[in-house]
């Protein structure tokens, strides 16, 4: 199991999200990505069974660009962090078929619990 972690932000919310992920998943299991192009290339390679992708969309435009990855995410559990809770944003997010949806301003406690459960299930 690998955790593919995409976040292009260097703001406080991105730092908190990264800390929440590292709190639950061993660093040796995390592959970080700062660009969607690099993340897309990684998805084209062989991915271990039961892998998880944590994707953080800093804005709606980035979430729209993530839609191009839909066909590559079919064998991965997706955890998605979205920029807001607008109905249109949530609708767009659900097209990626996430197992869990969070918002950048959340405290990530629930996200950590979900990741922990996913990780323990495969180990």
Steps between C-alpha positions, in 0.01 A plus 500: 500500500623846405351835580533738207477851645434794269500856631652793316447749782753640741244668721392424854217268390734292283744470788220385733380246244850362454541470877168313527610253231844446657341448841321187375704359210870408532721728293642204308150438362439860381587628153459880490418696184494878446384503136205332333720410203738302725205340678342400167827341385519300825145375451603355165749270675418184692334581832489264796159352588293687760687825439352832604517839330458811712433788262478860612341747260595852602232655274218407264724524192739243645206272582388530138851401382482195728205377294752400232632238747168319543589209275830449685343496848269202456716255699589740782311614810463877462490744791427848370551838665300776331525880529138569605161341562313659210252264336678529164839421658363195681334381179828531312686325782264202495590433135836373634312244713674581829468269799520806724455873441649775715550875468828692519378693805404184694707385797573166321415294809239300308735468203767354730248252642397389150863461387583307816211261442595452134862437592420254780259311274779414254762427769 
